[in-house]
Amino acid sequence: MNDQSKLVKDFGQAMEEAPTAKMPMNTTTESMPVETKTRSLMIPALLIAVVLGVGTGYFLFTKGAIPSSFKKTAVVQNETAKSAGEAAAEVGKVYGSPDSSTFKDSAEGVLLAGGVGGEGSHRIVREGGESQTVYLTSSVVDLKLFENHRVLVKGETFKAQRAGWLMDVGQVKVLELNATLPDWAKKALEKAETNGNGN
């Protein structure tokens, strides 16, 4: 028992005399709040920089600090886009796909806005009555450009739920600008306008 207590005492003394090893400081936990603060300040600073940059650019553009050649280019491009839209419907001109041989179906008549029962965005009215109407949709051609004009459309017929004939248009040829509607279509439009006015 005496030897054992001596061993414990020697061990305790050795521990006291041994040089104390300094534990390294945990740098990650001490620097973490600094990183969090830096990140939280960085996001608003970036947002402010973007807002100031956009605001400065707008101010310089409107106050004439940007060379007028840049402004003229923007105006010319805008006017070209407008004139292209206005001049889109030219008699004899073909719009859409240049290869008409890929389309097996065609129809000719006056193009009007509106489909039937959610099918088609436009329709072609033709002589022979409402049963001869062709309902149209197109992802290739903007059909709005040809409203109220006599056109020849080429495309592919699709099965429809409500429309008697539903065509996906790939090509449009303008035959006549501001064409006269068939008599039955005029009467139908007049009737619709009368009913719409409550008379």
C-alpha positions in Angstrom: 0.0 0.0 0.0 2.9 2.3 0.8 4.4 1.6 -2.7 1.1 2.3 -4.3 0.7 5.7 -2.6 4.3 6.5 -3.5 3.6 5.8 -7.1 0.6 8.0 -7.1 2.5 10.8 -5.4 5.4 10.4 -8.0 2.9 10.6 -10.8 1.3 13.7 -9.4 4.6 15.3 -9.0 5.7 14.4 -12.5 2.5 16.0 -13.8 3.1 19.2 -11.9 6.7 19.4 -13.1 6.0 18.6 -16.7 5.9 21.7 -19.0 2.4 22.6 -19.6 1.6 22.1 -23.3 -0.4 25.0 -24.5 -3.5 23.9 -26.3 -3.9 25.6 -29.7 -6.8 28.1 -29.8 -9.7 27.0 -31.8 -9.4 29.5 -34.6 -12.4 28.4 -36.5 -14.8 29.3 -33.7 -13.2 32.6 -33.1 -13.1 33.7 -36.7 -16.6 32.4 -37.5 -18.4 35.5 -36.2 -16.1 37.7 -38.3 -16.9 35.7 -41.5 -20.6 35.8 -40.7 -20.4 39.6 -40.3 -18.4 39.9 -43.5 -20.9 37.8 -45.5 -23.9 39.6 -44.1 -22.4 43.0 -45.1 -21.3 41.7 -48.5 -24.9 41.0 -49.8 -26.3 44.5 -49.2 -23.1 46.1 -50.5 -23.5 44.1 -53.8 -27.1 45.1 -54.1 -26.3 48.8 -53.6 -23.5 48.6 -56.2 -25.9 47.1 -58.8 -28.6 49.7 -58.1 -26.1 52.5 -58.3 -24.7 51.1 -61.5 -28.1 50.8 -63.2 -29.1 54.3 -61.9 -25.9 55.9 -63.1 -26.2 54.3 -66.6 -29.8 55.5 -66.9 -28.9 59.0 -65.7 -26.0 59.2 -68.2 -28.1 57.9 -71.0 -31.0 60.4 -70.4 -28.8 63.4 -69.7 -26.8 63.0 -72.9 -23.5 61.8 -71.4 -23.6 58.8 -73.7 -22.6 59.4 -77.3 -25.5 60.1 -79.5 -24.4 57.4 -82.0 -25.5 54.8 -79.4 -28.9 56.5 -79.0 -29.3 56.7 -82.8 -28.6 53.0 -83.2 -31.2 52.1 -80.6 -33.8 54.4 -82.2 -33.1 53.0 -85.7 -33.4 49.4 -84.4 -36.7 50.3 -82.8 -38.1 52.0 -85.9 -37.0 49.1 -88.1 -38.8 46.6 -85.8 -42.0 48.8 -86.0 -41.8 49.2 -89.8 -41.2 45.4 -90.2 -44.4 44.8 -88.2 -46.4 47.4 -90.2 -45.2 46.2 -93.6 -45.5 42.5 -92.7 -48.6 42.0 -94.8 -47.6 42.6 -98.5 -49.6 41.2 -101.3 -47.8 38.3 -103.0 -45.3 37.9 -100.2 -44.9 34.5 -98.5 -44.3 34.3 -94.7 -43.2 31.4 -92.6 -41.5 28.3 -93.9 -40.0 28.8 -97.4 -40.6 25.1 -98.4 -44.2 24.7 -99.2 -43.7 21.1 -100.3 -43.6 20.0 -96.7 -47.3 21.0 -96.1 -50.0 18.7 -97.6 -53.0 20.9 -96.6 -54.0 24.4 -97.7 -56.9 26.7 -97.4 -57.8 30.1 -98.9 -60.0 32.8 -97.4 -60.2 35.9 -95.2 -58.3 35.5 -91.9 -60.1 36.6 -88.8 -59.2 36.5 -85.1 -60.8 33.9 -82.8 -61.2 30.1 -82.7 -64.0 27.9 -81.4 -64.2 26.1 -78.1 -60.6 26.9 -77.2 -59.3 25.5 -80.5 -57.4 27.8 -82.8 -56.4 31.4 -82.3 -57.7 32.4 -85.7 -60.0 31.2 -88.5 -60.4 31.5 -92.2 -63.9 32.2 -93.5 -64.7 31.0 -97.0 -67.6 31.0 -99.4 -70.1 28.2 -98.7 -71.1 29.0 -95.1 -69.8 28.4 -91.6 -69.2 24.7 -92.3 -66.3 25.8 -94.6 -64.5 27.7 -91.8 -60.9 26.6 -91.1 -59.6 27.1 -87.6 -55.9 27.9 -87.3 -53.0 27.8 -84.9 -49.4 28.4 -85.6 -46.1 28.4 -83.7 -44.2 29.5 -86.9 -46.1 32.5 -88.1 -47.7 35.4 -86.2 -51.3 35.2 -87.6 -52.2 38.6 -86.1 -50.3 40.2 -88.9 -52.7 38.8 -91.5 -56.1 39.6 -89.8 -58.8 40.9 -92.3 -56.6 39.9 -95.3 -57.3 37.3 -97.9 -54.6 34.7 -97.5 -53.6 31.2 -98.7 -52.4 29.1 -95.8 -50.5 25.9 -95.9 -50.0 23.5 -93.0 -51.0 20.3 -91.4 -54.5 19.3 -90.3 -55.0 18.1 -86.7 -57.8 16.2 -85.1 -60.0 18.5 -83.2 -62.8 18.2 -80.6 -64.9 21.2 -81.6 -63.5 22.6 -84.8 -64.6 21.0 -88.1 -61.1 21.7 -89.5 -58.1 22.6 -87.4 -54.8 23.4 -89.1 -51.3 24.2 -87.8 -50.1 26.8 -90.2 -46.5 26.8 -91.5 -46.8 29.2 -94.4 -49.0 32.2 -95.3 -49.2 33.9 -98.7 -51.0 37.3 -98.8 -53.5 37.5 -101.7 -55.5 40.7 -100.9 -55.3 43.3 -98.2 -58.4 44.3 -96.2 -60.5 41.8 -98.1 -64.3 41.7 -98.3 -65.9 39.0 -96.2 -68.3 36.4 -97.7 -72.0 37.5 -97.2 -72.7 34.8 -94.6 -69.7 35.9 -92.5 -70.8 39.6 -92.7 -74.3 38.6 -91.5 -72.8 36.5 -88.7 -70.6 39.4 -87.5 -73.5 41.9 -87.6 -75.6 39.5 -85.6 -72.9 39.0 -83.1 -72.4 42.8 -82.7 -76.2 43.3 -82.3 -76.3 40.6 -79.6 -73.2 42.0 -78.0 -74.9 45.5 -77.7 -78.0 44.0 -76.2 -80.3 45.0 -79.1 
